[in-house]
Structure formats: C-alpha cells, structure tokens
Amino acid sequence: MACLLGLAPVAASDVQTGEENKNILLMKNGAVILAHTGQYDKEFPVNAMIEGTLQNYWASSNPGPRGWAPQSFVIELDQQYSLARLVVDNRETDEKAFPGVSARQVRFSASTESSKSGWKPVATVDALQFSRKEVKLTRPVTARWLKVEVLSNFGNASYTEINELEAYGKPLGRKVPFMDPNGVYQTNYRLLQLQVEGDRVTGCYEMDRGYVHGTTNGRVFDIEWIEHKGEERGTALLVLSSGGFLNGLWYEDGVMKGPWYGNKLRGQAEIDCDPVTAAMGVGFNADTLVDQSSKHVKPFVEQ
C-alpha cells in the first residue's frame, strides 16, 4: 500500500454524491493554472492535466545537465472549497517509449490567502503506474489555491508525465464575484478582444483577423474560433483568473493544438478589429449578428 500523509484509500463503498462528486480541478468547472515550472512543448501542456480527458497529458520540459528535476504548478479554483478527495491519474502516460516517466510522489498544498503565500500542507499522494490513484482526506481542508509539486517519478532520468489531476469537495460560502471579462488581452496569439452580454461572448483577435463566439459564465469561456473567411475553425476552452490571467486550450478538428493564454490589459486598450466586422470577414451573415459596437467596454482597474 502506498504511504500517504493524512489520507485514506477510497473504498468501493465510499460513493460520493452531490457537490462532492464534482471535479473542481477541471477547466470547465473554473480551475485555472497560474504558474508552472515547465512543459515539454505545446503538445504536452500543463493545461492537459485539468482538461478532463486521457487523450492528452502533461510532460516536463527538456532536462537540465543533471536530468529531470521536481516540478510544481499553482492552480486557482473558482471559489473556496472544503477539499475531500484528491486524484493523480497516470493511466495513459507514455511509459512504453519512456519507462518510469509517470509521476510518483505528488504533494498537494492549499492556501486561502493568495496564489503566492499562505501555503499549508494537505497530503502527499503516492501515484501509480498505468493506473488512477484516488484518496480521501482524513480531515477536510479549505482551499482557494492549490500548489501541486511532483517530487519523484518511477525512474526515468529525463522526463515525467501526468495524465490528469482531480480534486473533489464542497463549496464554502458565497461564490466569489468574477472579474469583468470585457476588454483586451495580450495573448500568445497577439491581441484578443472579448465582449460579454449575459451568457454570450463575441470577440476577435489580431492574428489572421479571427472571430470568436460562444458561451460564458464570466469565468469559463467555451468558444468557437474562425479564420480565413471561414476556411479554418475550431474551438477553445479558456478560464479567466481573479487577477486577469486568461488560460486554456484550443482545438482544431477535435484535436488539442496547444495552450492559449494571456493577461488582461489595463485601461482603455484598443485592438484593430471589432467582433461584427470580424464576423462578417469570416463569412457570418450580418443579419444574424447583434451589433455590440456601441456598448461601453469597462476598463480593468487594479483593486
């Protein structure tokens, strides 16, 4: 049996229902990675660990002179939770090509103070090769931010990998108000503008004069992107942190292509496009569009 700190193995009879059965580390449930020590490339991004599928996974970056080194990640939840269970899933890592690459000891710490301080140890999970390890905390732990540290793997000297991280627990108190998402973001694909009305979002981005549209709850953006007069299109799932950092993944033909991330620009940032013009440029029928060009976009003010 794996050596666990403050944990108990989950028995088949420990069936969770209701809110405790919701994976709060999923991007679609509002989790967002704020910082990490490295990833191999865009095909094996850190966001793959909270995507919710086994098809994609995270791999550590190229090793230094001394080989593989411990890795860490900081994840913000959409509000405070009372943590009950933790999971490290290694079912589909690339053990065949890189024996011993799966993460082994994974340490979780929690904070209710900030993403940079106030860390308190939660547990160290001994993960498994070719398997999913789920454990239950002996005592609930309150968390808004989680720090996840990969301390060891199963022997590979160069790399380590994780399929999925999961966490389950009950929300505490009132839901934290989300940041105003309207505005312009400096991303790895140049400037992106988002305009939100109710649960709908439209926008455009400078690279290839693309258009985006979809749904949002103000934090999670489930969108379609369209470029080159509609000849290229795909989807993206992006999450906006409480500090204005947008992070997620984009897909084409159902295949994950890499991360899409950036910071919200302060003040009256401008972009050389507007959603209506961008939509028409990719072949949308203008009669189906809602002209939002007259709507006021509030600037973000640092609190």
BALOBA-1460 file (C-alpha; in Angstrom, 3 decimals):
// residues 303
<rec num="1" residu="m" x="0.000" y="0.000" z="0.000"/>
<rec num="2" residu="a" x="1.275" y="3.491" z="-0.860"/>
<rec num="3" residu="c" x="2.476" y="5.678" z="2.003"/>
<rec num="4" residu="l" x="0.075" y="8.595" z="2.377"/>
<rec num="5" residu="l" x="0.102" y="11.671" z="4.579"/>
<rec num="6" residu="g" x="-3.289" y="12.435" z="6.072"/>
<rec num="7" residu="l" x="-5.082" y="10.229" z="3.549"/>
<rec num="8" residu="a" x="-7.173" y="7.109" z="3.474"/>
<rec num="9" residu="p" x="-7.675" y="4.874" z="0.414"/>
<rec num="10" residu="v" x="-11.094" y="5.239" z="-1.198"/>
<rec num="11" residu="a" x="-13.127" y="2.068" z="-0.799"/>
<rec num="12" residu="a" x="-15.726" y="0.978" z="-3.317"/>
<rec num="13" residu="s" x="-18.410" y="1.686" z="-0.725"/>
<rec num="14" residu="d" x="-17.321" y="5.331" z="-0.350"/>
<rec num="15" residu="v" x="-19.694" y="6.577" z="-3.037"/>
<rec num="16" residu="q" x="-19.782" y="10.381" z="-3.300"/>
<rec num="17" residu="t" x="-22.888" y="12.218" z="-4.362"/>
<rec num="18" residu="g" x="-23.955" y="15.787" z="-4.999"/>
<rec num="19" residu="e" x="-21.415" y="18.592" z="-4.848"/>
<rec num="20" residu="e" x="-18.579" y="16.342" z="-3.636"/>
<rec num="21" residu="n" x="-18.788" y="14.414" z="-6.916"/>
<rec num="22" residu="k" x="-17.788" y="17.487" z="-8.982"/>
<rec num="23" residu="n" x="-14.168" y="17.632" z="-10.087"/>
<rec num="24" residu="i" x="-13.223" y="21.191" z="-9.097"/>
<rec num="25" residu="l" x="-9.859" y="20.947" z="-10.899"/>
<rec num="26" residu="l" x="-11.450" y="20.859" z="-14.355"/>
<rec num="27" residu="m" x="-11.053" y="23.928" z="-16.544"/>
<rec num="28" residu="k" x="-14.733" y="23.713" z="-17.445"/>
<rec num="29" residu="n" x="-15.507" y="23.973" z="-13.719"/>
<rec num="30" residu="g" x="-13.430" y="27.139" z="-13.325"/>
<rec num="31" residu="a" x="-9.928" y="25.907" z="-12.399"/>
<rec num="32" residu="v" x="-7.045" y="27.798" z="-13.995"/>
<rec num="33" residu="i" x="-3.292" y="27.196" z="-13.861"/>
<rec num="34" residu="l" x="-1.500" y="30.404" z="-12.861"/>
<rec num="35" residu="a" x="2.130" y="29.256" z="-12.820"/>
<rec num="36" residu="h" x="4.270" y="26.213" z="-13.604"/>
<rec num="37" residu="t" x="7.901" y="25.190" z="-13.793"/>
<rec num="38" residu="g" x="7.792" y="23.826" z="-17.323"/>
<rec num="39" residu="q" x="6.212" y="21.772" z="-20.086"/>
<rec num="40" residu="y" x="7.800" y="19.851" z="-22.959"/>
<rec num="41" residu="d" x="6.072" y="21.836" z="-25.716"/>
<rec num="42" residu="k" x="2.599" y="22.926" z="-26.787"/>
<rec num="43" residu="e" x="1.597" y="19.303" z="-27.482"/>
<rec num="44" residu="f" x="2.111" y="18.355" z="-23.809"/>
<rec num="45" residu="p" x="0.932" y="21.452" z="-21.906"/>
<rec num="46" residu="v" x="0.238" y="21.754" z="-18.190"/>
<rec num="47" residu="n" x="-3.403" y="22.545" z="-19.022"/>
<rec num="48" residu="a" x="-3.793" y="18.963" z="-20.261"/>
<rec num="49" residu="m" x="-3.745" y="17.827" z="-16.607"/>
<rec num="50" residu="i" x="-7.037" y="19.644" z="-15.907"/>
<rec num="51" residu="e" x="-8.670" y="19.113" z="-19.308"/>
<rec num="52" residu="g" x="-10.750" y="16.097" z="-18.285"/>
<rec num="53" residu="t" x="-9.601" y="13.544" z="-20.880"/>
<rec num="54" residu="l" x="-6.918" y="10.847" z="-21.032"/>
<rec num="55" residu="q" x="-6.147" y="11.595" z="-24.666"/>
<rec num="56" residu="n" x="-3.761" y="14.411" z="-23.716"/>
<rec num="57" residu="y" x="-1.205" y="14.684" z="-20.920"/>
<rec num="58" residu="w" x="1.471" y="16.935" z="-19.444"/>
<rec num="59" residu="a" x="5.179" y="16.206" z="-19.910"/>
<rec num="60" residu="s" x="8.009" y="18.052" z="-18.188"/>
<rec num="61" residu="s" x="10.367" y="20.278" z="-20.154"/>
<rec num="62" residu="n" x="13.756" y="19.249" z="-21.521"/>
<rec num="63" residu="p" x="16.010" y="18.182" z="-18.635"/>
<rec num="64" residu="g" x="18.937" y="20.228" z="-17.403"/>
<rec num="65" residu="p" x="22.530" y="18.965" z="-17.048"/>
<rec num="66" residu="r" x="21.530" y="16.883" z="-14.030"/>
<rec num="67" residu="g" x="18.463" y="15.391" z="-15.654"/>
<rec num="68" residu="w" x="14.856" y="15.583" z="-14.526"/>
<rec num="69" residu="a" x="14.076" y="17.840" z="-11.565"/>
<rec num="70" residu="p" x="10.980" y="18.232" z="-9.341"/>
<rec num="71" residu="q" x="8.160" y="20.248" z="-10.902"/>
<rec num="72" residu="s" x="5.377" y="22.428" z="-9.490"/>
<rec num="73" residu="f" x="2.100" y="24.090" z="-10.519"/>
<rec num="74" residu="v" x="-0.214" y="26.659" z="-8.938"/>
<rec num="75" residu="i" x="-3.935" y="26.318" z="-9.619"/>
<rec num="76" residu="e" x="-6.705" y="28.756" z="-8.724"/>
<rec num="77" residu="l" x="-10.195" y="27.403" z="-8.002"/>
<rec num="78" residu="d" x="-13.295" y="29.416" z="-8.816"/>
<rec num="79" residu="q" x="-14.048" y="29.848" z="-5.085"/>
<rec num="80" residu="q" x="-13.129" y="28.364" z="-1.700"/>
<rec num="81" residu="y" x="-13.789" y="24.665" z="-1.206"/>
<rec num="82" residu="s" x="-13.603" y="22.148" z="1.591"/>
<rec num="83" residu="l" x="-11.405" y="19.506" z="-0.053"/>
<rec num="84" residu="a" x="-12.359" y="15.875" z="0.490"/>
<rec num="85" residu="r" x="-10.578" y="13.794" z="-2.178"/>
<rec num="86" residu="l" x="-7.519" y="14.017" z="-4.440"/>
<rec num="87" residu="v" x="-6.593" y="12.083" z="-7.582"/>
<rec num="88" residu="v" x="-3.448" y="11.549" z="-9.665"/>
<rec num="89" residu="d" x="-4.155" y="9.695" z="-12.926"/>
<rec num="90" residu="n" x="-1.307" y="8.007" z="-14.856"/>
<rec num="91" residu="r" x="-3.352" y="5.613" z="-16.997"/>
<rec num="92" residu="e" x="-2.208" y="6.877" z="-20.416"/>
<rec num="93" residu="t" x="1.264" y="8.325" z="-19.920"/>
<rec num="94" residu="d" x="3.958" y="7.332" z="-22.405"/>
<rec num="95" residu="e" x="5.509" y="4.544" z="-20.324"/>
<rec num="96" residu="k" x="6.184" y="2.393" z="-23.385"/>
<rec num="97" residu="a" x="8.572" y="4.869" z="-25.002"/>
<rec num="98" residu="f" x="9.880" y="6.339" z="-21.746"/>
<rec num="99" residu="p" x="9.838" y="3.694" z="-18.976"/>
<rec num="100" residu="g" x="9.404" y="5.152" z="-15.494"/>
<rec num="101" residu="v" x="8.099" y="8.502" z="-16.763"/>
<rec num="102" residu="s" x="4.894" y="8.541" z="-14.684"/>
<rec num="103" residu="a" x="4.788" y="10.868" z="-11.675"/>
<rec num="104" residu="r" x="5.176" y="9.027" z="-8.369"/>
<rec num="105" residu="q" x="5.142" y="11.267" z="-5.285"/>
<rec num="106" residu="v" x="2.831" y="14.252" z="-5.743"/>
<rec num="107" residu="r" x="2.492" y="16.753" z="-2.911"/>
<rec num="108" residu="f" x="-0.573" y="18.996" z="-2.558"/>
<rec num="109" residu="s" x="-0.614" y="22.243" z="-0.536"/>
<rec num="110" residu="a" x="-3.516" y="24.670" z="-0.092"/>
<rec num="111" residu="s" x="-3.930" y="28.379" z="0.524"/>
<rec num="112" residu="t" x="-6.856" y="30.679" z="1.250"/>
<rec num="113" residu="e" x="-4.587" y="33.740" z="1.337"/>
<rec num="114" residu="s" x="-3.194" y="34.111" z="-2.185"/>
<rec num="115" residu="s" x="-1.565" y="32.226" z="-5.040"/>
<rec num="116" residu="k" x="1.892" y="33.105" z="-3.705"/>
<rec num="117" residu="s" x="1.670" y="32.701" z="0.079"/>
<rec num="118" residu="g" x="-0.173" y="31.065" z="2.947"/>
<rec num="119" residu="w" x="0.559" y="27.502" z="1.835"/>
<rec num="120" residu="k" x="-0.380" y="24.699" z="4.201"/>
<rec num="121" residu="p" x="0.384" y="21.024" z="3.504"/>
<rec num="122" residu="v" x="-2.599" y="18.887" z="2.537"/>
<rec num="123" residu="a" x="-1.148" y="15.499" z="1.574"/>
<rec num="124" residu="t" x="1.487" y="13.652" z="-0.428"/>
<rec num="125" residu="v" x="-0.052" y="11.094" z="-2.781"/>
<rec num="126" residu="d" x="1.889" y="8.051" z="-3.956"/>
<rec num="127" residu="a" x="0.621" y="7.731" z="-7.524"/>
<rec num="128" residu="l" x="0.622" y="4.502" z="-9.549"/>
<rec num="129" residu="q" x="1.939" y="3.449" z="-12.938"/>
<rec num="130" residu="f" x="-0.731" y="2.598" z="-15.535"/>
<rec num="131" residu="s" x="-3.449" y="3.479" z="-13.028"/>
<rec num="132" residu="r" x="-5.525" y="6.157" z="-11.312"/>
<rec num="133" residu="k" x="-4.904" y="6.767" z="-7.605"/>
<rec num="134" residu="e" x="-7.780" y="8.271" z="-5.627"/>
<rec num="135" residu="v" x="-7.530" y="9.015" z="-1.924"/>
<rec num="136" residu="k" x="-9.768" y="10.582" z="0.678"/>
<rec num="137" residu="l" x="-8.526" y="13.133" z="3.172"/>
<rec num="138" residu="t" x="-8.970" y="12.132" z="6.794"/>
<rec num="139" residu="r" x="-9.934" y="15.755" z="7.524"/>
<rec num="140" residu="p" x="-11.397" y="18.342" z="5.136"/>
<rec num="141" residu="v" x="-9.009" y="21.128" z="4.088"/>
<rec num="142" residu="t" x="-10.118" y="24.601" z="2.978"/>
<rec num="143" residu="a" x="-8.556" y="25.826" z="-0.271"/>
<rec num="144" residu="r" x="-8.903" y="28.545" z="-2.899"/>
<rec num="145" residu="w" x="-5.479" y="27.895" z="-4.408"/>
<rec num="146" residu="l" x="-3.623" y="24.605" z="-4.753"/>
<rec num="147" residu="k" x="0.106" y="24.083" z="-5.206"/>
<rec num="148" residu="v" x="0.940" y="20.719" z="-6.748"/>
<rec num="149" residu="e" x="4.553" y="19.524" z="-6.580"/>
<rec num="150" residu="v" x="5.839" y="16.461" z="-8.440"/>
<rec num="151" residu="l" x="8.636" y="15.211" z="-6.194"/>
<rec num="152" residu="s" x="9.596" y="11.991" z="-7.996"/>
<rec num="153" residu="n" x="8.754" y="9.641" z="-10.843"/>
<rec num="154" residu="f" x="9.202" y="5.893" z="-11.404"/>
<rec num="155" residu="g" x="12.814" y="6.107" z="-12.533"/>
<rec num="156" residu="n" x="13.021" y="7.958" z="-15.840"/>
<rec num="157" residu="a" x="16.095" y="10.191" z="-15.687"/>
<rec num="158" residu="s" x="14.901" y="12.779" z="-18.203"/>
<rec num="159" residu="y" x="11.138" y="13.365" z="-18.043"/>
<rec num="160" residu="t" x="7.972" y="12.949" z="-16.018"/>
<rec num="161" residu="e" x="4.316" y="12.933" z="-17.060"/>
<rec num="162" residu="i" x="0.788" y="13.138" z="-15.606"/>
<rec num="163" residu="n" x="-2.493" y="12.438" z="-17.359"/>
<rec num="164" residu="e" x="-4.960" y="14.130" z="-15.012"/>
<rec num="165" residu="l" x="-5.175" y="15.806" z="-11.627"/>
<rec num="166" residu="e" x="-8.532" y="15.836" z="-9.845"/>
<rec num="167" residu="a" x="-9.927" y="17.265" z="-6.616"/>
<rec num="168" residu="y" x="-13.359" y="16.978" z="-5.026"/>
<rec num="169" residu="g" x="-15.014" y="18.955" z="-2.258"/>
<rec num="170" residu="k" x="-17.867" y="21.193" z="-1.154"/>
<rec num="171" residu="p" x="-18.016" y="24.917" z="-1.964"/>
<rec num="172" residu="l" x="-17.750" y="27.206" z="1.051"/>
<rec num="173" residu="g" x="-19.598" y="30.495" z="1.490"/>
<rec num="174" residu="r" x="-20.801" y="32.680" z="-1.326"/>
<rec num="175" residu="k" x="-19.360" y="32.378" z="-4.806"/>
<rec num="176" residu="v" x="-16.575" y="34.892" z="-5.428"/>
<rec num="177" residu="p" x="-17.645" y="37.639" z="-7.906"/>
<rec num="178" residu="f" x="-15.839" y="37.131" z="-11.199"/>
<rec num="179" residu="m" x="-13.672" y="39.822" z="-12.748"/>
<rec num="180" residu="d" x="-15.277" y="41.863" z="-15.528"/>
<rec num="181" residu="p" x="-14.169" y="39.879" z="-18.600"/>
<rec num="182" residu="n" x="-14.815" y="42.648" z="-21.139"/>
<rec num="183" residu="g" x="-11.677" y="44.074" z="-22.651"/>
<rec num="184" residu="v" x="-8.460" y="43.291" z="-24.476"/>
<rec num="185" residu="y" x="-5.937" y="40.564" z="-23.638"/>
<rec num="186" residu="q" x="-2.286" y="40.290" z="-24.672"/>
<rec num="187" residu="t" x="-2.004" y="36.596" z="-25.598"/>
<rec num="188" residu="n" x="0.437" y="34.193" z="-27.213"/>
<rec num="189" residu="y" x="-1.626" y="34.742" z="-30.400"/>
<rec num="190" residu="r" x="-1.421" y="38.561" z="-30.218"/>
<rec num="191" residu="l" x="-4.305" y="40.741" z="-29.003"/>
<rec num="192" residu="l" x="-7.711" y="39.218" z="-28.220"/>
<rec num="193" residu="q" x="-10.845" y="41.262" z="-27.513"/>
<rec num="194" residu="l" x="-13.833" y="39.800" z="-25.646"/>
<rec num="195" residu="q" x="-17.304" y="41.313" z="-25.297"/>
<rec num="196" residu="v" x="-19.792" y="39.642" z="-22.957"/>
<rec num="197" residu="e" x="-23.537" y="40.128" z="-22.773"/>
<rec num="198" residu="g" x="-25.376" y="37.772" z="-20.431"/>
<rec num="199" residu="d" x="-24.074" y="34.277" z="-21.104"/>
<rec num="200" residu="r" x="-22.900" y="35.086" z="-24.633"/>
<rec num="201" residu="v" x="-19.422" y="36.164" z="-25.679"/>
<rec num="202" residu="t" x="-18.164" y="37.501" z="-29.001"/>
<rec num="203" residu="g" x="-14.773" y="38.833" z="-29.921"/>
<rec num="204" residu="c" x="-11.887" y="38.981" z="-32.323"/>
<rec num="205" residu="y" x="-8.124" y="38.554" z="-32.320"/>
<rec num="206" residu="e" x="-5.378" y="40.151" z="-34.382"/>
<rec num="207" residu="m" x="-3.667" y="37.005" z="-35.656"/>
<rec num="208" residu="d" x="-5.311" y="36.171" z="-39.003"/>
<rec num="209" residu="r" x="-8.118" y="38.619" z="-38.066"/>
<rec num="210" residu="g" x="-10.049" y="35.832" z="-36.382"/>
<rec num="211" residu="y" x="-13.531" y="35.890" z="-34.869"/>
<rec num="212" residu="v" x="-14.720" y="34.127" z="-31.701"/>
<rec num="213" residu="h" x="-18.172" y="33.484" z="-30.296"/>
<rec num="214" residu="g" x="-19.665" y="31.189" z="-27.678"/>
<rec num="215" residu="t" x="-20.945" y="30.974" z="-24.124"/>
<rec num="216" residu="t" x="-19.571" y="32.011" z="-20.744"/>
<rec num="217" residu="n" x="-20.423" y="32.280" z="-17.073"/>
<rec num="218" residu="g" x="-17.987" y="35.189" z="-16.776"/>
<rec num="219" residu="r" x="-15.021" y="32.980" z="-15.859"/>
<rec num="220" residu="v" x="-15.133" y="29.989" z="-18.229"/>
<rec num="221" residu="f" x="-15.307" y="30.688" z="-21.965"/>
<rec num="222" residu="d" x="-16.459" y="27.893" z="-24.287"/>
<rec num="223" residu="i" x="-15.894" y="29.389" z="-27.715"/>
<rec num="224" residu="e" x="-15.518" y="28.706" z="-31.418"/>
<rec num="225" residu="w" x="-12.763" y="30.488" z="-33.348"/>
<rec num="226" residu="i" x="-12.954" y="31.143" z="-37.091"/>
<rec num="227" residu="e" x="-10.274" y="32.387" z="-39.509"/>
<rec num="228" residu="h" x="-9.568" y="32.899" z="-43.223"/>
<rec num="229" residu="k" x="-13.154" y="33.599" z="-44.329"/>
<rec num="230" residu="g" x="-14.419" y="30.521" z="-42.517"/>
<rec num="231" residu="e" x="-11.976" y="28.080" z="-44.091"/>
<rec num="232" residu="e" x="-10.346" y="27.367" z="-40.718"/>
<rec num="233" residu="r" x="-12.221" y="26.932" z="-37.466"/>
<rec num="234" residu="g" x="-12.088" y="25.143" z="-34.176"/>
<rec num="235" residu="t" x="-12.893" y="25.517" z="-30.503"/>
<rec num="236" residu="a" x="-11.240" y="26.745" z="-27.329"/>
<rec num="237" residu="l" x="-11.840" y="26.483" z="-23.599"/>
<rec num="238" residu="l" x="-10.420" y="29.454" z="-21.680"/>
<rec num="239" residu="v" x="-10.616" y="30.355" z="-17.974"/>
<rec num="240" residu="l" x="-10.171" y="33.850" z="-16.515"/>
<rec num="241" residu="s" x="-8.454" y="34.069" z="-13.123"/>
<rec num="242" residu="s" x="-9.309" y="36.560" z="-10.388"/>
<rec num="243" residu="g" x="-6.164" y="38.523" z="-11.312"/>
<rec num="244" residu="g" x="-6.912" y="38.870" z="-15.032"/>
<rec num="245" residu="f" x="-4.919" y="35.927" z="-16.416"/>
<rec num="246" residu="l" x="-6.701" y="34.032" z="-19.195"/>
<rec num="247" residu="n" x="-5.513" y="30.448" z="-19.752"/>
<rec num="248" residu="g" x="-6.796" y="27.416" z="-21.598"/>
<rec num="249" residu="l" x="-6.528" y="25.181" z="-24.665"/>
<rec num="250" residu="w" x="-7.520" y="25.458" z="-28.306"/>
<rec num="251" residu="y" x="-8.590" y="22.668" z="-30.657"/>
<rec num="252" residu="e" x="-8.914" y="22.059" z="-34.384"/>
<rec num="253" residu="d" x="-10.883" y="19.152" z="-35.832"/>
<rec num="254" residu="g" x="-11.330" y="17.917" z="-32.272"/>
<rec num="255" residu="v" x="-7.563" y="17.670" z="-31.694"/>
<rec num="256" residu="m" x="-5.884" y="19.670" z="-28.943"/>
<rec num="257" residu="k" x="-3.331" y="22.011" z="-30.538"/>
<rec num="258" residu="g" x="-1.881" y="23.792" z="-27.519"/>
<rec num="259" residu="p" x="-2.384" y="26.481" z="-24.885"/>
<rec num="260" residu="w" x="-3.968" y="29.882" z="-25.434"/>
<rec num="261" residu="y" x="-3.141" y="32.317" z="-22.662"/>
<rec num="262" residu="g" x="-2.576" y="35.973" z="-21.838"/>
<rec num="263" residu="n" x="-3.068" y="38.876" z="-19.447"/>
<rec num="264" residu="k" x="-5.895" y="41.369" z="-19.458"/>
<rec num="265" residu="l" x="-4.621" y="44.811" z="-20.388"/>
<rec num="266" residu="r" x="-5.369" y="47.656" z="-18.004"/>
<rec num="267" residu="g" x="-7.078" y="50.843" z="-19.069"/>
<rec num="268" residu="q" x="-8.628" y="51.615" z="-22.440"/>
<rec num="269" residu="a" x="-6.669" y="49.138" z="-24.538"/>
<rec num="270" residu="e" x="-7.596" y="49.074" z="-28.212"/>
<rec num="271" residu="i" x="-7.493" y="46.449" z="-30.929"/>
<rec num="272" residu="d" x="-7.624" y="46.889" z="-34.676"/>
<rec num="273" residu="c" x="-10.841" y="44.943" z="-35.157"/>
<rec num="274" residu="d" x="-14.343" y="44.660" z="-33.773"/>
<rec num="275" residu="p" x="-16.480" y="41.498" z="-33.424"/>
<rec num="276" residu="v" x="-19.089" y="42.495" z="-36.006"/>
<rec num="277" residu="t" x="-16.561" y="43.288" z="-38.717"/>
<rec num="278" residu="a" x="-14.567" y="40.177" z="-37.847"/>
<rec num="279" residu="a" x="-17.683" y="38.003" z="-38.050"/>
<rec num="280" residu="m" x="-18.570" y="39.349" z="-41.481"/>
<rec num="281" residu="g" x="-14.984" y="38.798" z="-42.585"/>
<rec num="282" residu="v" x="-15.190" y="35.078" z="-41.843"/>
<rec num="283" residu="g" x="-18.486" y="34.630" z="-43.644"/>
<rec num="284" residu="f" x="-21.162" y="35.143" z="-40.985"/>
<rec num="285" residu="n" x="-24.495" y="36.509" z="-42.189"/>
<rec num="286" residu="a" x="-24.733" y="40.069" z="-40.902"/>
<rec num="287" residu="d" x="-28.471" y="39.627" z="-40.277"/>
<rec num="288" residu="t" x="-27.699" y="37.106" z="-37.546"/>
<rec num="289" residu="l" x="-25.295" y="39.384" z="-35.673"/>
<rec num="290" residu="v" x="-26.007" y="41.597" z="-32.722"/>
<rec num="291" residu="d" x="-24.157" y="44.877" z="-33.153"/>
<rec num="292" residu="q" x="-22.321" y="45.467" z="-29.887"/>
<rec num="293" residu="s" x="-20.054" y="48.182" z="-31.208"/>
<rec num="294" residu="s" x="-21.860" y="50.892" z="-29.229"/>
<rec num="295" residu="k" x="-21.617" y="49.082" z="-25.914"/>
<rec num="296" residu="h" x="-19.214" y="50.502" z="-23.359"/>
<rec num="297" residu="v" x="-16.269" y="48.266" z="-22.514"/>
<rec num="298" residu="k" x="-15.245" y="48.915" z="-18.932"/>
<rec num="299" residu="p" x="-11.517" y="49.224" z="-18.319"/>
<rec num="300" residu="f" x="-9.972" y="46.941" z="-15.741"/>
<rec num="301" residu="v" x="-8.868" y="48.779" z="-12.627"/>
<rec num="302" residu="e" x="-6.401" y="47.119" z="-10.263"/>
<rec num="303" residu="q" x="-8.027" y="46.593" z="-6.872"/>
